[in-house]
């Protein structure tokens, strides 16, 4: 017997391979997963051995893949962000000025250090005025040593020495010149709020705005301690003070943001702190708008009032200085952050500025590529560790509305914070937006070609990308991938027409720390890392060629591997849309990308609302499921045992209809069956040939078959209460019935015959069916005339034995029971009966029969009538 079974499976496997279709075998379904896994293993083995892969294997794999629902190649994921690698300009930053680390001369390094202290570092509180004056006095002789401040330079287009001033032609406006050799013609209004007086040489400009709005005026790029002030009203030099600034820009440079009215002339004076003079740059520009992008991390919410020190959600080490708590906002490298800056007056009347501190981690030695676009001038600082501040790099950039990329020195692995502060302590009376992007440049020399915010997708090409990484000897393309949350994630090159042989690696470091890799995971030659459990953070994904000669285009999709998780009581599960690892932790069964709303947690088919005496309901698709052929077309008949109390009025059973080669499902409006009940002890049978309409249920089994439900009323009721039931298809050839197995059973094995009454043998399966008790009703009532005109015979069938009560009326419009007369009752056994004296001497009679299956023959009958109202006419 074992040899026969083995032969059958081999034969089925051969047919399956040739047709590349899902099959239901004689003894159950044969899944395409097995065939597909075997072929893919053969391909992988051949490749590892350096042999040529048989093209027929590849073609066979392509035919099998559509039949495996959960195969990675069939993962049609919606809702991905299409983030094909874009330039900074395309990503909303604009074309950047790239500022790389450079060695400073001792003079410039000394100036830079003192200017950093003048700016207040990362402090939100403006430095003490006495301390600033001390720093400025230290800077004056250092500025004087700069070559550009040691000789007078007087470009023709520089600011006028005297009124009416050089006319500003429009914004944005930039001019340069020197105050060396100029006169000290003008002085700041003594009523001005700026604390410092000016005795240095000066120049003057006249500016008439075209629109009413905020404008920024600064001296960024100047080489000495500048001072700015603005007046208006009347002729130059103006009679009304508007604004002034000494050190609102970088270091000792000046910056003013002020509202100006269209058509009104303003006078801008470039002066120097005390008696300072030197080469200057003057810039005037209108304010820009920086818009957040959908993929940006948004700065945490914070208040802008006198309690800012206690309520700043990302103030870093600032809050403890004012009675608050240390606060950070965590970010990941390869992310863009959208935030806002402002200034305010603190509880003690001092000037304060916003401090935004973001905490991140480097898993390997890297330089940072910091890209900023801001509506105001700003400083960027990097501190190692948390509190207290330990600044390892800083820079200032006062060019609002411009984009700059700063490249830092190499930092070792560890925790760092990047701090953003406005250059000014006053003047930002509303929120000003900025966007920060933090990219990585590994110090190992490993090249990152692009960043990818997960979930995301896009198309790239390895040909020409270079062999920058050492994972394989082929051209490669490496991504810094930002995984936003803990979960299971898939990195897929599937669903692509590319024919080059790809290989992918997922690692925690560029060129190192590989945690997953794959070759041909979604069928040769495409690769996938499927449902990898990851914590939120940055990872590297490298796309390589399998051999050095392999390169080509690829489509990468990164998405969270989530789906329906069915958990709880079998047959009535709860559903959660979660990752497979979380589903496993709650003991559920997980289905990829199947939403809970689609019925992924199935409701088990049941026997309905009848009087059920026997029940073996079918298994669900996510349980151990099978179906076996029981059909006269194939000469295979299945039997299962049962035992009930009382006559059987109906049977419900479940299965699938498939073509005679067990390859495709078939669906017909009706199906023909022979249902046979067998009393094997007394050698008695009751046979029913029925035509039934299938109810096709939603669950799909093995990705191909819908389970069908059939129900047949047995007329007359079956009187065999213990025995075997056989359900077999008798329809036209080409569509066979496969009887489904149940979720449980009574433990008694079913058996099978060859359909000719012989060859019976035991099988180790149960079958899914329900038996309902026959209802207590009178059925099939007919009136038969006799030769005697005063007599008529009434025939009927009753499903069970009991007392039949006879009610009559001669009123054609009579209402039961008011207009009816009780003619008495007689006890009858189950089955067919007749009564001949029904007509009597009436010209017209209507008869109602009432059956009481539980009342003895002599008892009074009070049950409701059967639905048969029998008119009798003589």
C-alpha positions in Angstrom: 0.0 0.0 0.0 2.8 2.4 0.8 4.3 1.9 -2.6 1.0 2.8 -4.3 0.7 6.0 -2.2 4.3 7.0 -3.1 3.6 6.4 -6.8 0.5 8.5 -6.7 2.3 11.5 -5.2 5.1 11.3 -7.7 2.7 11.2 -10.6 0.8 14.1 -9.2 4.0 16.0 -8.7 5.0 15.5 -12.3 1.7 16.7 -13.6 1.9 19.6 -11.3 5.3 20.6 -12.5 4.3 20.4 -16.1 1.2 22.5 -15.6 2.6 24.8 -13.0 -0.8 25.0 -11.3 -2.2 24.5 -7.9 -3.6 20.9 -7.4 -6.0 19.1 -5.2 -4.7 15.5 -5.0 -6.7 12.4 -4.6 -5.6 12.4 -0.9 -5.7 16.2 -0.5 -4.2 19.4 -2.0 -0.6 19.7 -3.2 0.7 23.2 -2.5 2.8 25.1 -5.1 5.0 26.3 -2.3 6.7 22.9 -2.3 7.4 22.9 -6.0 8.5 26.5 -6.0 10.8 26.0 -3.0 12.4 23.0 -4.7 13.0 24.9 -7.9 14.5 27.9 -6.2 16.7 25.6 -4.1 17.9 24.0 -7.4 18.7 27.4 -8.9 20.6 28.5 -5.8 22.6 25.3 -5.7 23.5 25.6 -9.4 24.6 29.2 -8.9 26.7 28.3 -5.9 28.4 25.6 -7.9 29.2 28.0 -10.7 26.9 26.2 -13.1 24.5 27.8 -15.7 20.9 28.0 -14.5 18.5 26.1 -16.7 16.2 28.7 -18.3 13.4 26.1 -18.1 13.6 26.3 -14.3 13.4 30.1 -14.4 10.3 29.9 -16.6 8.7 27.4 -14.4 9.4 29.6 -11.3 7.7 32.5 -13.1 4.6 30.4 -13.7 4.4 29.2 -10.1 4.8 32.5 -8.4 1.3 33.9 -9.2 -0.1 30.8 -7.4 1.6 31.5 -4.1 -0.2 34.4 -2.5 2.3 35.2 0.1 5.3 35.0 -2.1 7.3 38.2 -1.9 7.0 38.7 -5.7 3.3 39.0 -5.3 3.4 41.6 -2.6 1.5 44.5 -4.1 2.1 47.2 -1.5 0.1 50.5 -1.7 0.7 53.8 0.1 4.5 54.0 -0.3 6.2 57.3 -0.5 7.8 57.5 -3.9 11.1 59.0 -2.8 13.4 58.3 -5.7 16.6 60.0 -4.8 16.2 63.8 -5.3 18.6 66.7 -5.2 18.4 69.2 -2.3 16.7 71.6 -4.6 14.0 69.1 -5.5 13.5 68.3 -1.8 12.7 71.9 -1.0 16.1 73.1 0.2 17.4 74.8 -2.9 20.9 74.8 -4.2 23.3 74.8 -1.2 26.6 76.5 -0.6 28.8 73.7 0.7 31.1 74.7 3.5 33.7 72.1 4.4 36.1 71.9 7.3 39.2 74.1 6.8 42.3 74.8 8.8 42.2 78.3 10.3 45.2 80.4 10.9 46.0 81.0 14.6 44.7 84.5 14.2 41.4 83.5 12.7 41.0 80.6 15.2 41.5 83.0 18.0 38.9 85.4 16.5 36.5 82.5 15.9 36.7 81.4 19.6 36.0 84.9 20.9 33.2 85.4 18.5 31.6 82.2 19.6 31.6 83.5 23.2 30.1 86.8 22.0 27.3 84.8 20.4 26.6 83.1 23.7 27.3 79.6 22.4 24.2 77.5 22.8 22.9 79.6 25.7 19.3 80.9 25.5 20.2 83.9 27.7 22.0 86.9 26.2 25.5 87.2 27.7 26.2 89.9 30.3 26.9 93.3 28.7 30.1 93.8 30.7 31.3 90.4 29.6 30.6 91.2 26.0 32.4 94.5 26.2 35.4 92.7 27.6 35.3 90.2 24.7 35.0 93.0 22.1 38.0 94.8 23.5 40.0 91.6 23.1 38.7 91.3 19.5 39.6 94.9 18.4 43.3 94.4 18.1 42.8 91.0 16.5 40.5 92.5 13.8 43.1 95.2 13.2 45.6 92.5 12.3 43.5 91.4 9.3 45.1 92.5 6.1 41.9 93.9 4.7 41.6 96.3 7.6 45.1 97.7 7.4 44.6 99.7 4.2 41.9 101.9 2.9 39.8 100.3 0.2 37.2 102.5 -1.5 35.3 100.7 -4.3 33.3 103.1 -6.5 30.0 101.6 -5.5 30.5 101.5 -1.8 28.3 103.5 0.6 28.4 107.3 0.5 30.5 109.1 3.1 27.8 111.7 3.5 24.1 112.2 2.8 22.0 111.8 0.7 23.6 108.3 0.7 24.0 105.5 -1.9 20.7 104.4 -3.3 19.7 100.8 -2.8 18.5 99.7 -6.2 16.3 96.8 -5.0 16.4 93.6 -2.9 18.1 91.3 -2.4 21.0 93.8 -2.3 24.6 93.3 -1.5 27.4 95.9 -1.4 30.9 95.9 0.0 33.5 98.6 0.9 35.4 99.9 3.8 35.0 102.5 6.5 38.8 102.9 6.8 39.6 106.5 6.1 36.0 107.7 6.2 34.8 110.4 8.6 32.7 109.9 11.7 29.9 112.0 10.3 26.8 110.5 12.0 25.9 109.2 15.4 23.1 107.0 16.7 20.2 108.8 18.3 20.8 109.1 22.1 17.3 107.8 22.7 18.0 104.5 20.9 17.6 101.3 22.8 21.0 100.0 21.7 23.5 100.2 24.6 26.6 101.2 22.7 27.6 104.6 21.2 29.5 104.9 18.0 32.6 107.0 17.3 33.9 105.0 14.3 33.9 106.1 10.7 30.6 105.4 8.8 28.9 105.2 5.4 25.2 105.8 4.6 22.6 104.1 2.2 19.1 105.2 1.2 16.5 102.4 0.7 12.9 102.8 -0.4 11.0 99.5 -0.2 8.5 98.5 -3.0 6.3 96.5 -0.6 5.4 96.8 3.1 6.9 93.8 5.0 9.8 92.7 7.1 13.3 93.2 5.8 16.6 92.0 7.1 19.8 94.2 7.1 23.1 92.7 8.2 26.9 93.0 7.9 27.7 89.3 7.5 31.1 89.0 5.9 32.6 92.1 7.4 36.0 91.9 9.0 35.6 94.2 12.0 33.1 95.0 14.8 30.3 96.6 13.0 27.3 98.7 14.1 24.0 99.2 12.2 21.3 101.7 12.7 18.3 102.8 10.6 16.4 106.1 10.5 13.5 107.6 8.5 11.5 110.8 8.1 12.6 114.0 6.2 15.8 114.2 4.3 19.0 112.3 5.1 20.1 111.6 7.8 16.4 111.3 9.0 14.7 112.5 12.0 13.1 109.3 13.4 15.0 106.4 14.9 13.8 103.0 13.5 16.2 100.3 14.7 19.8 99.6 15.7 22.1 96.7 16.4 25.6 96.0 17.5 26.2 92.2 17.7 23.0 90.7 16.5 24.8 88.8 13.7 27.7 86.4 13.9 30.1 87.3 16.6 30.5 91.0 16.6 28.7 91.5 13.3 25.3 93.3 13.1 21.8 92.2 12.0 18.5 93.9 12.0 15.0 92.6 11.0 12.5 95.5 10.8 9.1 96.2 9.2 9.3 98.9 6.5 6.5 100.7 4.7 6.4 100.7 0.9 7.3 104.0 -0.7 8.9 105.4 2.5 12.7 106.2 2.4 14.9 104.7 5.1 18.5 105.6 5.8 20.9 102.7 6.7 24.2 103.5 8.4 27.1 101.1 8.5 29.2 102.2 11.5 31.6 100.6 14.0 31.6 99.8 17.6 33.5 102.5 19.5 36.1 103.6 17.0 36.3 100.4 15.0 36.6 100.5 11.2 37.4 98.1 8.5 36.1 96.2 5.4 32.4 95.7 5.5 29.7 93.9 3.6 26.1 95.2 3.7 23.1 93.0 2.8 19.5 93.9 2.5 16.9 91.3 1.6 13.2 90.6 2.1 12.2 87.6 4.2 11.6 84.2 2.6 9.2 81.4 3.5 10.5 78.0 4.5 7.8 75.3 4.1 7.8 71.9 5.9 7.7 68.8 3.7 5.5 65.8 4.3 8.4 63.5 5.2 9.9 66.0 7.7 10.2 65.3 11.4 8.3 68.2 13.0 9.8 69.9 16.0 8.0 69.1 19.2 5.5 71.7 20.4 6.7 74.5 22.7 5.4 77.8 24.1 6.7 81.2 23.3 6.3 83.3 26.5 8.1 84.1 29.7 7.9 80.5 30.9 9.7 79.2 27.9 12.6 78.0 30.0 10.4 75.6 31.8 8.3 74.6 28.8 10.8 74.2 26.1 10.4 70.6 24.9 13.9 70.4 23.4 16.0 72.9 25.2 18.8 70.4 25.9 20.9 71.6 28.8 19.3 75.0 29.0 16.3 74.2 31.2 18.1 73.2 34.4 19.6 76.7 34.5 16.1 78.1 35.0 14.6 75.5 37.3 13.3 73.2 34.6 14.5 69.8 33.4 16.8 68.6 30.7 14.9 68.0 27.5 15.7 66.6 24.1 14.0 65.6 20.9 15.3 62.3 19.4 16.0 62.2 15.7 17.8 59.9 13.3 20.6 60.7 10.9 19.3 60.8 7.2 16.2 62.7 8.4 14.9 66.2 7.7 13.6 68.2 10.6 11.3 71.2 10.3 11.4 73.6 13.3 11.0 77.2 14.3 13.0 79.9 16.1 12.1 83.0 18.1 13.3 85.4 20.7 11.5 86.6 23.8 11.9 88.5 27.1 12.4 86.4 30.1 11.0 86.8 33.7 13.8 89.0 34.7 13.5 91.3 31.7 16.5 89.9 30.0 16.6 88.9 26.3 16.4 85.3 25.5 16.5 83.2 22.3 15.0 79.8 21.4 17.3 76.7 21.7 16.4 73.6 19.8 18.4 70.5 20.7 18.2 67.2 18.8 19.7 64.0 20.1 21.1 61.3 17.7 23.4 58.3 17.7 26.3 57.4 15.5 26.9 53.7 15.1 30.2 54.2 13.4 32.8 57.0 12.9 31.2 59.6 10.6 31.4 63.2 9.5 28.1 65.0 9.5 26.7 66.7 6.5 24.4 69.3 8.0 22.1 71.1 5.5 20.1 74.1 6.7 17.6 76.5 5.2 16.2 79.1 7.6 14.1 82.3 7.6 16.7 83.9 10.0 20.4 83.8 10.6 21.4 80.9 12.9 24.2 79.0 14.6 24.6 75.2 14.5 26.5 73.4 17.2 27.4 69.8 17.9 27.8 68.5 21.4 29.0 65.1 22.5 27.0 63.2 25.1 24.1 64.8 27.0 24.5 67.4 29.7 26.6 69.4 30.5 27.3 70.8 27.0 30.5 69.5 25.5 30.7 71.3 22.1 32.9 69.6 19.5 32.0 71.8 16.5 30.1 75.0 15.8 29.4 77.4 13.0 27.3 80.5 12.3 25.5 81.4 9.2 23.6 84.7 8.9 22.3 84.4 5.3 18.6 84.0 5.9 16.7 82.3 3.0 19.9 80.7 1.7 20.8 77.0 1.9 24.1 75.9 3.3 25.6 72.4 3.8 28.2 72.2 6.5 30.6 69.2 6.6 32.0 68.5 10.1 35.2 66.7 11.1 35.0 63.0 11.8 33.2 62.0 15.0 33.6 58.7 16.7 30.6 56.4 17.5 28.4 57.6 20.3 25.5 59.9 21.3 25.6 63.5 20.1 23.3 66.5 20.0 22.9 69.0 17.2 21.8 72.4 18.5 20.1 75.2 16.5 19.8 78.8 17.8 19.0 82.1 16.1 22.0 84.5 16.0 19.9 87.3 17.5 18.5 87.6 21.0 15.9 90.2 20.0 13.8 91.1 17.0 12.2 87.7 16.1 8.8 88.6 17.3 7.0 85.8 15.6 8.0 82.2 14.7 10.6 81.7 11.9 10.8 78.3 10.2 13.9 76.3 9.3 14.6 72.9 7.8 17.6 70.8 9.0 18.8 67.6 7.3 21.4 65.4 8.9 23.3 63.1 6.6 26.3 60.9 7.2 29.7 60.5 5.6 31.4 57.4 7.0 35.0 58.0 7.9 35.9 54.5 6.6 35.5 55.7 3.0 32.4 53.7 2.5 30.1 55.7 0.2 26.5 56.4 0.9 24.8 57.0 -2.5 21.3 58.0 -1.3 19.0 58.3 1.7 15.6 56.6 2.0 12.9 57.4 4.5 10.9 54.2 5.2 8.4 53.4 3.9 9.6 54.4 0.5 10.4 53.3 -3.0 12.3 54.4 -6.1 14.4 53.4 -9.0 18.2 53.5 -9.2 21.0 51.9 -11.2 24.3 50.2 -10.0 26.0 50.4 -13.4 28.5 53.3 -13.1 27.9 53.7 -9.4 31.4 52.2 -8.7 32.6 49.5 -6.4 32.8 51.7 -3.3 31.9 49.1 -0.7 33.7 45.8 0.1 30.8 43.4 0.6 31.1 41.9 -2.9 33.4 42.5 -5.8 30.8 44.4 -7.9 29.5 47.9 -8.4 27.1 48.8 -5.6 24.6 51.3 -4.4 24.3 52.0 -0.7 21.3 53.6 1.1 21.1 55.2 4.5 17.6 53.9 5.4 15.7 55.5 8.2 13.4 53.0 10.0 10.9 55.2 11.9 9.5 52.6 14.3 10.1 49.2 15.8 8.6 46.4 13.7 9.2 43.9 10.9 10.4 45.5 7.6 10.8 44.2 4.1 13.5 45.4 1.6 12.4 44.2 -1.8 13.8 44.3 -5.4 10.8 42.1 -6.5 8.2 43.2 -9.1 11.0 44.3 -11.5 11.7 43.3 -15.1 15.5 43.5 -14.5 17.4 40.4 -15.5 20.8 41.1 -13.9 21.6 39.0 -10.8 21.3 41.2 -7.7 22.4 40.6 -4.2 21.4 42.8 -1.2 22.8 43.4 2.3 21.2 45.0 5.4 23.7 46.2 7.9 24.1 48.4 11.0 27.3 50.0 9.5 28.4 50.9 6.1 30.4 47.8 4.9 30.0 46.1 8.3 27.6 44.7 10.8 25.6 42.7 8.3 22.3 41.5 9.9 20.6 40.1 6.8 21.4 39.4 3.2 19.6 37.7 0.3 20.1 36.3 -3.2 17.1 35.5 -5.4 14.6 35.6 -2.5 11.7 36.5 -4.7 12.7 34.2 -7.6 15.9 34.3 -9.7 17.5 36.8 -10.2 15.7 39.2 -7.9 16.3 39.5 -4.2 14.4 40.4 -1.0 15.0 40.6 2.7 11.6 39.7 4.0 10.0 40.7 7.3 13.2 41.5 9.2 12.6 42.5 12.8 14.2 45.9 13.4 14.3 48.5 16.1 13.7 52.1 15.0 17.0 53.6 13.8 19.3 54.0 10.8 20.5 51.1 8.7 22.5 50.6 5.5 21.1 48.7 2.6 23.6 47.8 -0.2 22.5 46.6 -3.6 25.3 44.6 -5.3 25.8 42.2 -8.2 26.1 38.5 -7.5 29.4 38.5 -9.4 31.7 41.4 -10.5 30.2 41.5 -14.0 26.6 42.0 -12.7 25.1 45.5 -12.6 21.9 47.1 -13.7 18.7 49.1 -12.9 16.6 48.1 -9.8 13.5 49.2 -8.1 13.8 49.2 -4.3 10.7 49.2 -2.0 11.0 49.4 1.7 7.8 48.8 3.6 6.6 47.6 7.0 5.7 44.0 7.0 2.3 44.1 8.6 -0.9 42.1 8.1 -3.8 40.6 9.9 -3.2 38.8 13.1 -6.0 36.4 14.1 -6.0 35.5 17.8 -8.4 34.4 20.5 -11.0 31.7 20.3 -10.9 29.5 17.2 -13.7 30.4 14.8 -14.4 33.7 16.4 -11.0 35.3 16.5 -10.1 38.9 17.1 -8.1 40.7 14.4 -5.2 43.2 14.7 -3.2 44.8 11.9 0.3 44.2 13.3 3.7 42.9 12.5 4.4 39.1 12.4 6.7 39.3 15.5 4.0 41.0 17.5 1.4 38.6 16.3 3.6 35.7 17.4 3.9 37.3 20.8 0.2 37.1 21.4 -0.1 33.6 19.9 -1.9 34.7 16.8 -1.8 33.6 13.1 -0.5 36.2 10.8 -1.3 36.9 7.1 0.8 39.3 5.1 -0.9 42.6 4.0 -4.3 41.2 4.6 -6.4 43.9 6.3 -8.7 43.0 9.1 -11.6 44.5 7.2 -11.3 41.9 4.4 -12.4 39.1 6.7 -8.9 37.8 7.4 -10.2 36.5 10.7 -12.8 34.3 9.3 -16.1 33.4 10.9 -16.4 29.6 10.9 -19.3 28.2 8.8 -21.9 26.6 11.1 -24.9 24.5 10.9 -27.4 27.3 11.2 -30.5 27.7 13.4 -32.0 24.2 13.0 -32.2 21.5 15.6 -28.7 20.2 15.1 -28.0 16.6 16.2 -24.6 16.1 14.6 -21.9 18.6 13.8 -18.4 18.5 12.2 -17.9 22.1 10.8 -15.1 22.8 8.3 -11.6 24.0 9.1 -10.6 27.6 8.2 -8.0 28.6 5.7 -5.5 29.5 8.5 -5.9 26.1 10.1 -4.8 22.6 9.0 -7.1 22.3 6.0 -7.7 19.6 3.4 -10.3 18.3 0.9 -10.8 14.9 -0.7 -12.5 13.8 -3.9 -15.9 12.1 -3.6 -17.4 12.0 -7.0 -18.9 9.3 -9.3 -17.0 10.8 -12.3 -13.8 9.7 -10.8 -15.2 6.5 -9.2 -14.2 7.6 -5.6 -16.8 7.7 -2.9 -16.2 8.9 0.7 -18.2 7.8 3.8 -18.2 9.1 7.4 -20.0 7.8 10.5 -22.7 9.4 12.5 -25.1 8.7 15.3 -28.2 10.8 16.1 -31.4 10.8 18.1 -34.4 10.9 15.9 -35.2 11.2 12.2 -32.9 13.3 10.0 -34.6 16.2 8.2 -31.7 17.9 6.5 -27.9 17.7 5.9 -25.4 20.5 5.3 -21.9 19.8 4.0 -18.9 21.8 2.7 -16.3 21.3 0.0 -14.8 22.7 -3.2 -15.6 22.1 -6.8 -12.6 21.5 -9.0 -12.1 20.3 -12.6 -11.4 16.6 -13.0 -7.6 17.2 -13.2 -7.8 19.0 -9.8 -6.1 22.1 -11.2 -8.8 24.8 -11.4 -11.9 25.6 -9.4 -15.2 25.4 -11.2 -18.4 27.2 -10.4 -21.8 26.1 -11.7 -25.2 27.6 -10.8 -26.3 24.2 -9.4 -24.6 20.9 -8.5 -26.0 17.4 -8.5 -25.3 15.0 -5.6 -26.3 11.6 -4.4 -26.7 11.5 -0.6 -26.8 8.0 0.9 -27.5 7.0 4.5 -26.4 3.4 5.3 -27.4 1.1 8.2 -24.5 -1.3 7.9 -25.9 -3.6 10.6 -29.3 -4.1 9.0 -28.1 -3.6 5.5 -30.6 -0.8 4.9 -30.1 2.4 2.8 -31.9 5.6 2.2 -30.8 7.4 -1.0 -31.5 11.0 -2.0 -30.6 12.4 -5.4 -30.7 16.2 -5.2 -29.8 19.3 -7.2 -28.4 22.0 -4.9 -27.4 25.6 -5.3 -24.0 26.2 -3.7 -23.4 29.1 -1.4 -19.9 30.3 -2.2 -18.2 31.5 1.0 -15.6 34.4 1.2 -12.6 32.5 2.6 -10.1 31.5 0.0 -8.2 28.3 0.6 -4.6 27.9 -0.6 -5.0 31.2 -2.5 -7.3 29.6 -5.1 -10.4 27.8 -3.8 -13.5 29.2 -2.3 -15.3 26.9 0.0 -18.9 26.1 -1.0 -21.7 25.3 1.3 -24.5 22.9 0.4 -27.8 22.1 2.2 -30.3 19.5 1.3 -33.8 18.9 2.9 -34.5 15.2 3.2 -38.0 14.3 2.1 -39.0 11.9 3.5 -36.9 12.2 6.6 -34.1 9.7 7.1 -35.0 7.1 9.7 -31.5 5.6 10.0 -30.2 7.1 13.2 -26.9 5.3 13.3 -24.6 4.4 10.4 -22.6 6.1 7.6 -23.4 8.9 5.3 -22.0 9.2 1.8 -22.0 12.5 -0.3 -20.9 12.1 -3.9 -21.0 14.4 -6.9 -23.1 13.1 -9.8 -23.0 16.1 -12.1 -21.5 16.3 -15.6 -17.9 15.2 -16.1 -15.3 17.9 -15.7 -16.3 19.3 -12.3 -15.8 17.1 -9.3 -16.7 17.4 -5.6 -13.9 17.5 -3.0 -15.4 17.0 0.5 -13.8 19.3 3.1 -12.3 18.1 6.4 -13.6 19.5 9.7 -11.8 21.3 12.5 -12.5 18.3 14.7 -14.3 15.0 14.7 -15.5 12.0 16.7 -12.2 10.2 16.2 -13.7 7.3 14.2 -12.0 7.0 10.8 -14.0 7.4 7.6 -13.6 5.0 4.6 -13.5 5.2 0.9 -14.6 2.9 -2.0 -13.8 2.7 -5.6 -17.4 3.5 -6.4 -18.3 0.0 -7.6 -19.2 -1.3 -4.2 -15.8 -2.8 -3.5 -12.3 -1.7 -2.6 -13.3 -0.2 0.7 -10.4 1.0 3.0 -10.0 3.1 6.0 -8.8 6.7 5.9 -7.3 8.9 8.6 -9.6 11.9 8.1 -13.0 13.2 9.1 -15.5 15.0 6.9 -17.4 18.2 7.5 -21.2 17.9 7.7 -24.2 18.6 9.9 -27.4 16.7 10.5 -30.5 18.4 11.6 -33.5 16.8 13.3 -36.5 16.3 11.1 -39.2 19.0 11.9 -42.4 18.0 13.4 -44.7 18.8 10.4 -47.1 17.2 8.0 -45.8 17.3 4.5 -46.9 16.5 0.9 -50.7 16.6 1.4 -52.8 15.6 -1.6 -56.5 15.0 -2.3 -57.5 12.0 -4.4 -61.2 11.7 -5.6 -63.0 8.4 -5.2 -65.9 6.8 -7.1 -68.2 7.6 -4.3 -69.1 11.3 -4.7 -69.5 11.7 -0.9 -66.0 10.5 -0.2 -62.5 11.7 -0.9 -59.1 10.4 0.1 -56.4 12.6 1.6 -52.8 11.4 1.5 -50.0 13.0 3.6 -46.4 12.4 4.8 -45.3 13.1 8.4 -41.7 13.5 9.3 -42.0 11.9 12.7 -44.5 9.7 14.5 -47.2 11.4 16.6 -50.8 12.4 17.0 -52.5 14.1 14.0 -55.4 16.3 14.8 -58.0 17.0 12.1 -59.8 20.4 11.8 -62.4 21.2 9.1 -64.5 24.1 7.9 -67.1 24.5 5.1 -66.6 28.2 4.9 -64.2 29.1 2.0 -63.2 32.2 3.8 -62.9 30.6 7.2 -60.1 31.7 9.6 -58.3 29.1 11.7 -59.1 28.1 14.4 -62.2 30.4 14.9 -64.2 29.0 12.0 -62.9 25.4 12.2 -64.3 22.4 14.0 -62.0 19.8 15.7 -62.9 16.4 14.2 -60.6 14.5 16.6 -57.1 13.0 16.5 -55.4 9.7 15.6 -51.9 8.6 16.3 -49.7 7.7 13.3 -46.2 6.4 12.8 -43.6 8.3 10.7 -44.1 8.1 6.9 -47.0 8.1 4.5 -50.7 7.8 5.5 -54.2 8.5 4.1 -57.7 9.2 5.4 -60.7 8.4 3.1 -63.7 10.0 4.9 -62.4 13.5 4.5 -65.3 14.8 2.3 -68.3 13.6 4.3 -71.6 15.1 2.9 -70.2 18.6 2.4 -70.1 20.4 -1.0 -66.9 22.2 0.2 -64.5 21.5 3.0 -61.1 22.9 4.1 -58.9 20.6 6.3 -56.1 21.5 8.6 -53.8 18.7 9.9 -51.8 19.3 13.2 -49.0 17.0 14.1 -47.7 16.7 17.6 -44.6 14.5 17.6 -44.3 14.4 21.4 -47.9 13.7 22.5 -49.3 10.2 23.0 -52.2 9.1 20.8 -54.9 9.6 23.4 -53.8 13.1 24.5 -55.5 16.3 23.5 -53.6 18.2 20.8 -53.0 21.9 21.2 -50.1 22.5 18.8 -50.1 25.1 16.0 -51.3 23.8 12.7 -49.1 22.7 9.8 -48.9 25.1 6.9 -51.2 22.9 4.8 -54.8 24.1 4.4 -56.5 21.5 2.2 -59.6 22.6 0.2 -61.8 19.7 -0.7 -64.7 20.1 -3.2 -67.2 17.4 -4.0 
